[in-house]
Amino acid sequence: ARCYRGGEHRTRLKELKLGKVDGIALTISIMFFGFIISTKYINYF
């Protein structure tokens, strides 16, 4: 941030990192949305 001045008694800026759980969640989300899209074009029910 432009006006951020770190120092004592201030909140530290912690950068986010991608982990293993993020990859698993992304994979499950893609599979879920793929299933929803496929049911729209192929009538299972």
Helices and strands as residue ranges (DSSP letters): H 20-41
